[in-house]
Amino acid sequence: MMENLFAFDRRQLALDQGAVLLEGFALSLDRVLLDAVGRIAEAAPFRHLETPGGRRMSVAMTNTGRLGWVSDRRGYRYDEIDPISGRPWPTMPKAFAEMARNAAAAAGFDGFAPEACLINRYEPGTKLSLHQDHDERNLDQPIVSVSLGVDATFLWGGQTRGDRPQRITVQNGDVVVWGGPARLTFHGVDTLADSDHPLTVALRYNLTFRTAA
């Protein structure tokens, strides 16, 4: 039933209490955001992290901000230092932080101050399994997730991994914000299909803003 609502109005859609899709919220900034992603990747290249169990993640990742999310055999965590370069992560661009604050406020979460932005790069055939964002110490702050590039199917689940997820198409410039009672909802991205976008060709980028400490 939730999926059918998209056919009539995708400008703003409540997914759950505390979770909303803001259609095209970042569309006017897509080139600015993508240009910044390119500069960030020059300083902190995309890489395929390893899970604590030793599996290589199919989605390539990098970070910007005071803290960056990392994963290896020691576990999932935030770190001020890029383990590849040994240097701090690139400074979060002003446009990133302002857009994230504005999106959070539009969804009802005033005062959001992101410390970390995890940038995921999806190629055709890659996906992100259902998971919770629970490595942050402050779970009172929301998550702000920005889609750039080709369309993807966002999976919005429940409070347990076994809950059947909604399948929601997210497009270039769409932003999903969740917090409060929805903060620990399981979510993911289905396998990215072959597609094309004038700004990113076959790729999709996702910017996920968090208050981590």
C-alpha positions as CSV (number, residue, x, y, z in Angstrom):
1,M,0.0,0.0,0.0
2,M,2.8,2.4,0.8
3,E,4.4,1.9,-2.6
4,N,1.2,2.9,-4.4
5,L,1.3,6.4,-2.8
6,F,4.4,7.2,-4.8
7,A,2.3,7.2,-8.0
8,F,0.4,10.2,-6.8
9,D,2.8,12.3,-4.8
10,R,6.5,11.8,-4.2
11,R,7.3,15.3,-3.0
12,Q,7.2,14.3,0.7
13,L,6.2,10.9,2.0
14,A,6.1,9.6,5.6
15,L,7.6,6.1,5.7
16,D,7.1,5.6,9.4
17,Q,6.8,7.7,12.5
18,G,10.1,9.6,12.5
19,A,11.0,8.8,8.9
20,V,10.3,10.8,5.7
21,L,11.3,10.8,2.0
22,L,11.9,14.3,0.7
23,E,11.7,14.0,-3.0
24,G,14.3,16.1,-4.9
25,F,15.3,18.0,-1.8
26,A,19.0,18.1,-2.9
27,L,18.3,18.2,-6.7
28,S,19.4,21.8,-7.1
29,L,22.7,21.0,-5.5
30,D,23.4,17.7,-7.3
31,R,26.4,19.1,-9.3
32,V,27.8,20.9,-6.3
33,L,27.6,17.7,-4.2
34,L,29.1,15.5,-6.9
35,D,32.0,17.9,-7.6
36,A,32.7,17.8,-3.8
37,V,32.6,14.0,-3.8
38,G,35.3,14.0,-6.5
39,R,37.6,16.3,-4.5
40,I,37.0,14.2,-1.3
41,A,37.9,11.0,-3.2
42,E,41.2,12.6,-4.4
43,A,42.2,13.0,-0.8
44,A,40.6,9.8,0.6
45,P,40.1,7.4,-2.3
46,F,37.1,5.0,-2.4
47,R,37.9,1.6,-1.0
48,H,36.1,-1.7,-0.4
49,L,36.1,-2.3,3.4
50,E,36.3,-5.7,5.0
51,T,33.6,-6.9,7.5
52,P,34.6,-8.2,10.9
53,G,33.9,-11.7,9.4
54,G,36.4,-11.1,6.6
55,R,34.0,-10.4,3.7
56,R,34.8,-7.7,1.2
57,M,32.0,-5.2,0.9
58,S,30.8,-4.8,-2.7
59,V,30.0,-1.1,-2.2
60,A,33.0,1.2,-2.3
61,M,33.2,3.8,0.5
62,T,35.0,6.9,1.7
63,N,34.3,9.6,4.3
64,T,34.3,13.3,5.0
65,G,34.0,15.1,8.3
66,R,35.6,15.0,11.7
67,L,34.9,11.3,12.0
68,G,34.8,8.5,9.4
69,W,33.1,5.1,9.5
70,V,35.4,2.2,9.0
71,S,35.2,-1.6,9.2
72,D,37.9,-4.3,9.4
73,R,38.5,-7.5,11.3
74,R,38.5,-5.5,14.6
75,G,34.9,-4.4,14.0
76,Y,32.7,-1.4,12.9
77,R,33.6,2.0,14.4
78,Y,34.2,5.7,13.8
79,D,37.8,7.0,13.6
80,E,39.3,10.5,13.1
81,I,42.0,9.0,10.9
82,D,41.8,7.5,7.5
83,P,43.5,4.1,7.9
84,I,44.9,4.2,4.4
85,S,46.5,7.6,4.4
86,G,47.1,8.0,8.1
87,R,45.7,11.5,7.9
88,P,42.4,13.0,9.1
89,W,39.5,12.6,6.8
90,P,38.8,15.5,4.4
91,T,36.9,18.4,5.9
92,M,33.2,18.2,5.4
93,P,32.2,20.8,2.7
94,K,30.0,23.6,3.8
95,A,27.4,22.7,1.2
96,F,27.2,19.1,2.6
97,A,26.6,20.3,6.2
98,E,24.1,23.0,5.3
99,M,22.1,20.6,3.1
100,A,22.0,17.9,5.8
101,R,20.9,20.4,8.5
102,N,18.2,21.8,6.2
103,A,16.9,18.3,5.3
104,A,16.8,17.2,8.9
105,A,14.9,20.4,9.8
106,A,12.4,19.8,7.0
107,A,11.8,16.3,8.5
108,G,11.2,17.7,11.9
109,F,14.7,17.4,13.4
110,D,16.0,20.8,14.2
111,G,19.6,21.4,15.3
112,F,21.2,18.5,13.5
113,A,25.0,18.9,13.4
114,P,26.6,16.1,11.3
115,E,30.1,15.1,12.3
116,A,30.5,12.4,9.7
117,C,29.4,11.7,6.2
118,L,29.8,8.2,4.8
119,I,29.9,8.3,1.0
120,N,29.0,5.0,-0.8
121,R,29.6,4.4,-4.5
122,Y,27.4,1.8,-6.1
123,E,28.2,0.2,-9.4
124,P,25.7,-2.1,-11.3
125,G,25.3,-5.4,-9.4
126,T,26.2,-4.0,-6.0
127,K,23.9,-3.8,-3.0
128,L,23.8,-3.0,0.7
129,S,22.1,-5.6,2.9
130,L,19.6,-4.8,5.5
131,H,21.3,-3.3,8.6
132,Q,20.8,-0.8,11.4
133,D,22.9,2.3,12.0
134,H,23.8,1.7,15.6
135,D,27.6,2.5,15.8
136,E,26.9,6.1,16.8
137,R,27.0,7.0,20.5
138,N,24.2,9.5,20.2
139,L,21.1,7.8,18.9
140,D,19.0,10.9,19.6
141,Q,20.1,12.4,16.3
142,P,18.7,11.4,13.0
143,I,20.3,9.9,9.9
144,V,20.2,12.0,6.7
145,S,20.6,9.9,3.5
146,V,21.1,11.6,0.0
147,S,20.8,9.8,-3.3
148,L,22.8,11.0,-6.3
149,G,23.0,9.5,-9.8
150,V,21.1,6.6,-11.1
151,D,17.8,5.4,-9.5
152,A,18.0,2.7,-6.8
153,T,15.6,0.7,-4.7
154,F,15.8,1.7,-1.1
155,L,14.7,-1.1,1.3
156,W,12.9,0.2,4.4
157,G,12.3,-2.5,6.9
158,G,11.3,-2.7,10.5
159,Q,12.8,-3.1,14.0
160,T,14.0,-6.7,13.3
161,R,15.9,-8.0,10.4
162,G,13.1,-10.4,9.5
163,D,10.5,-7.7,8.9
164,R,9.6,-7.5,5.3
165,P,10.9,-4.2,3.8
166,Q,9.1,-1.7,1.7
167,R,10.7,-1.2,-1.7
168,I,11.0,2.5,-2.5
169,T,12.5,4.0,-5.6
170,V,14.9,6.8,-4.8
171,Q,16.1,9.1,-7.5
172,N,18.8,11.7,-8.0
173,G,18.4,14.4,-5.3
174,D,16.0,12.5,-3.1
175,V,16.7,12.6,0.6
176,V,15.5,10.2,3.3
177,V,15.6,11.3,6.9
178,W,14.9,9.0,9.9
179,G,15.2,9.4,13.7
180,G,13.2,9.2,16.9
181,P,11.2,5.9,16.9
182,A,12.5,5.0,13.5
183,R,16.2,5.6,14.3
184,L,17.1,1.9,14.5
185,T,15.0,0.7,11.6
186,F,16.6,-1.9,9.3
187,H,17.3,-0.5,5.9
188,G,19.4,-1.3,2.8
189,V,19.7,-0.9,-1.0
190,D,18.7,-3.6,-3.4
191,T,21.0,-4.7,-6.2
192,L,21.7,-1.8,-8.4
193,A,20.4,-2.3,-12.0
194,D,22.3,-1.3,-15.1
195,S,21.1,2.2,-15.9
196,D,22.4,5.6,-17.0
197,H,22.5,9.1,-15.6
198,P,23.8,12.2,-17.3
199,L,26.0,13.2,-14.3
200,T,27.2,9.8,-13.1
201,V,26.8,7.4,-16.1
202,A,26.1,4.0,-14.4
203,L,27.0,5.0,-10.9
204,R,25.0,5.9,-7.8
205,Y,26.4,7.8,-4.9
206,N,24.8,7.9,-1.4
207,L,25.8,10.5,1.2
208,T,24.8,9.4,4.8
209,F,25.2,12.1,7.5
210,R,25.4,11.1,11.1
211,T,26.2,12.6,14.5
212,A,28.6,9.9,15.7
213,A,30.1,10.9,19.0
